[in-house]
Amino acid sequence: MPLSVSKHPLVADSLRGLRDSTTPPEEFRVLARKVITFLLYEATADL
C-alpha cells in the first residue's frame, strides 16, 4: 500500500494542534475529527 501525504493547509494546521502538548482534551478531539474527515475524503477521492 503506497504512502500518501496530505499537503492540505487545514490538515497541517490541525496536526499542529494535535502535536502541541498544551492542547486541551476537548480541542484535541475536535482536531482529531477534522483530520479524520480530511483523510477519509482523500482516501475515497479515487473511488
C-alpha positions, 0 to 999 in steps of 0.5 A: 500500500503506497504512502500518501501525504496530505499537503492540505493547509487545514490538515497541517494546521490541525496536526499542529494542534494535535502535536502541541502538548498544551492542547486541551482534551476537548480541542484535541478531539475536535482536531482529531475529527477534522483530520479524520474527515480530511483523510477519509475524503482523500482516501475515497477521492479515487473511488 
